[in-house]
Every structure is written in C-alpha cells, then in structure tokens.
Amino acid sequence: MASPSPNLRRQVIRIYKELLYLGREYPLGYDYFRPRLHKAFASQADLKDEKQIKKGIERAEFVKKEIEALYYLKKYRTIRQRYEKT
C-alpha cells in the first residue's frame, strides 16, 4: 500500500504540536504529559491506511477538547473561589 498523503502527515504533526502546547499547563506537569503523548503517537506510527489515520486524528481532536475543557473548569473554579463570599 502507498504511504499516506502529505496532507494527513501535516494534520498529524499539527495536532501533535497543539497537544504538546496544551500539555504545558497539564495538572500533573509537562514532564508527565509529554512522554505519554509521545508514546501514544509512536504506537500509531505504523498506520498506513488513510481511514485509520483519520480516525486517529479525530481521537486526538477529542482528547484536545477534553484537555481544554479541563483547563476551563480549573480556571472557572479558581475564579469562583476568589470571588466567592466567605
């Protein structure tokens, strides 16, 4: 089978970089986040089927949204705690 399109490769690299960027603020730390992210992407490096690659990109987008939601919740709780009357 032919290698996947360069467009898919760019999408994978883009989502990887976005997740790395989000990992800077991860609650357990960047040193916890980065190796796990790398391992997750490396385990899928042998994929050649475009459907499988697209499925992996969709899963990465979902994870990205979950991490963003985690950050927004953390920010909301912090702000609420600061302005809450005690």
N, C-alpha and C positions, 0 to 999 in steps of 0.2 A: 504494500500500500504506500502511496506517496506521502511525503511529510505534510503536516498541516499547513494551512495558508499562513503567510506572514502576518496577515491581519489578526488571526487568532493569537499568534505569538505576542503581538503588541498588546492585545487585550489582557492576556495572562500577566505580562510584565506590569501593565498599568495597575491591575487590581492588586498585585503583589506589593507594589510600591505604596499604594493607598493604604493597604492593611499595615504595612510597616510604619507608615506615618501615624496611623491611629494607635499603633502599639506603644508609642512614646508615652501615652498617658494611661496605659493599662494599669488597673489597680494592683496587680501583683508585680508590676515592673516590666520594663523593656527587656531586661535580661531573662525574664521568664517567658515573655511573649515571642521574641524573635526566634529562638531555636525551634519552638513548636510550630510557628508559621512556616519556617524553612522546611521542617520535616514534613508538614502537610503538603506543601507544594512539591517537594522532592519525591514523595511517594506516588505522585501522579505524573511525574516527568516522562514516563514511558508511554503515555497515551498517544495514539496516532489517529484514532477515529474522531472526526470532527464533532460528531454528536456527543461523544463522551467529554471532549474538551469543553464544548459549550455548556454541558451540564455542570462541569467543574467550575466554570466561570460564574454560572448562576448561583451555585452553592457559596462561592466566595463573596458574591454580592450580598447574599443573605447574611453571611457572617459579618460583613461590613456594616449592614444595617443594624444588626443586633448589638455590635460594639458601640455604634453611635447612640443607640437607644440607652445603653448602659451609661454612657457619658452624660447624656441629657438628664437621666434620672439622678445621677450623682450630683450634677450641677443644681438641679431643682431642689433636691434635699438640702444641699448646703445653703442655698439662698433662703429657703423656707426656715431653716434652723436659725439663720442670722436675724431674720426679721420677725420671728415668732415672739409673741409677748409671753414672758415667763413670770 
